[in-house]
Every structure is written in C-alpha cells, then in structure tokens.
C-alpha cells in the first residue's frame, strides 16, 4: 500500500474536511455573500459561501466578476485540444466507467503505426495540443507503452498531455523525456469513503496514490497539471472545495507550474456494470455556480469545459471562466484516422468510454469561437483582446434549463 508523500496534499485535505464545507454553505446568509464579493481577494472561507444556496440570487453579480477576472488574466484566447484514446484495456472496477474491467466490451490498444496514423489525422486539423489516454492495465499499457506512443505524438504536436493511471515519479519522468509536458488527473471524488465505494477493485482503489499523482508528475518534470472532480459522484460543494484547495495548494508550492481545473459532469456510458449507479443530479445551474465561484476564487487557474456538455451551453459559458475546450472528440480507441476507425468498427471494438454531447469538429469549433469574439489557440497561449463583453445569456439560459 502506498504511503502518502510526507509533505503532500493529504494533510491539507484532512484540514479542508475539518472545516465542514457543507455546513458553511448551508448556514451562509446573503450578507455573507455580499461580504465575500466585497473583498478584492477571496478568503478560503468565502469559496463555500459562493457555492451556497444563499448565493443563488447573486449569480449574475458573481458571473460578471468571473467574466472580469477571466478577461484580466486570459483575454480572449481559448486553447483547443483533442483527446486520443490509445487503449481501453483496464483492470479497475470503477462502477461509473464504460471501460471498467467488469464491462462486457471488446478491448483494443493502438500499435505505434496506428498512433502515427491518428497523429497525422489530428495534426491535419491544425491542432498542436493533444491529450493521450489509456485505461489502467500496467502489463499491456504501462509506462513503457505510453512513452513509446508519446515519442510518436511529440513529432506532430508541440504539446502532448496525458490522462492515464497514477504513476511513480520515475515513470512520470520517463514520459517527460519522451516528450509529454502536461498531465490530467481526475481524483473523481475527494471523499475517501465514497471513493472506496465507487472503486471496489483494481489499482485505482488506492485513494492516496491517486491524490499525490499531480505532485509526483510535477516532481517528475511536468510543467502543467489539470485537476478535477467528476461532478455527480457525491456532494458537489464538498468536491469543489477540495479540488479548489488542491489547485491552490499546488499553485503555492509550485508557482512555476500551470495549474488548471476541469469540471466534468457524469455522462451515460456502456451498460452492464456490476453495480447499479445513480449519480447526483448536477443541473446546469449548479455547473454555472460552481464555475463562476471557482473563477472568482482562483482567477489565475485555467478552466476546461469538455464535450460532456452540449454545444449551446459551452458557447454561453465561455465568458464566465473557460480557458480550454476540446473539439473533434471521440471517446473510443482511435477514431480520427479513417483506416484505424474502420478497423475498430469492424472488430466491434468501438465502444466509447462515455457519450459526448458536443460533436463539433475542430473547424466548426474554431468558426464558432471566432463568431463569438474569441481567438482559437491551437498550440500554446496567445493572449489578446480586452474590454468587457456581454454574458451571451449564459447564466440566465442555464438557470432556465435547470
């Protein structure tokens, strides 16, 4: 069993838990919200106040502050990327995942020729940032396999990110040497007891090995990490407070690193799991409140909004904190090169990890960003533009559909 890093985030998480975020949010008043919004820099205890029921009448005010913070720190640049699923072999039993080892799906992993074919197809869209993903099967798709794939991808992309199982410092350093520069790690939920319920077996069951993974990646030489809870697994306010604390803790300890947060909601996936799982209902209004509160609390953190969300909502939430979006997404193995896609479909190995809601291509996403007054960024940050813009109805539209 893994022993948490001596000066890692585990102790800080226990401190956050002792604050009783849920109680703070439930007991917050409108005066507390006004006091929080009156501060130039939000305090730790202000964040759950902005997540509280009492903050709902102030959402437009919070959203405008979030918009101002986003423009001040990021301008109108929106970074584009796409995920590439390298393999769906997995030894974990996550009850909510379409790749769980208990699910009756055919398994597949790309060979290096197929990885290169996929890389060429994606690079042809103009994208220069890619996110490589695998399931958790150390024997088939462990550190050595991933490093080989990254070496291929690095020949086509200026930025190669990974979203893979937790690794050791040495294994992360191997990926950096191969050409990777960023990593994404969803803790899924920061509630330890709930985490164990949702992960009954497999390497991923080790809560603390996963919790320390972002820091181990930075220790291994990565320049950027992206965190996130999977909203819907447990109380959303507690997970938001925890991920915000995690990001803030990393930003202070590693000021040279780029720290960002994703806000994915549960999506439908392949049926046939061993446990019936009913997620919490995370409405559009909750997502909006979580995002604008996060932007006000952490004005310099990146925020990613994925294709789990529909196109209309992603477009309307752009001004409220979003700095990175995916496009041209396929959540099955491969899916970008026609020959690789055909082979996958013919073998019956085209089951996605989860269903997406926004199927726009890279060209379509770029056109829509330009139409809305944003600059699509295909490689690294190109910050530009200033001045206020309309909220494009993001908050009101989300509240109407809640």
Secondary structure, DSSP 8 states (H G I E B T S, - for coil): -----TTSTHHHHHHHHHT-HHHHHHH--HHHHHHHHT-SS--HHHHHHHTSGGGGGGHHHHHHHHHHHHHHHHTTEEEEEEEEE-B------BTT-TT-TTS-----B--HHHHHHHHHHHHTTT--EEEEE--S-HHHHSHHHHHHHHHHHTTT-SEEEEE-S---HHHHHHHHHHT--EEEEEEE-S-HHHHHHHB-SSGGG-HHHHHTHHHHHHHTT-SEEEEEEEETSS-HHHHHHHHHHHHHHHHHH-TTSEEEEEEEE-----S--SS--------HHHHHHHHHHHHHH-TTSEEEE-TTS-HHHHHHHGGGT--EEE-S---SBS-SSHHHHHHHHHTT----SS--S----HHHHHHHHHHTT-EEESSS------S----TTHHHHHHHT-
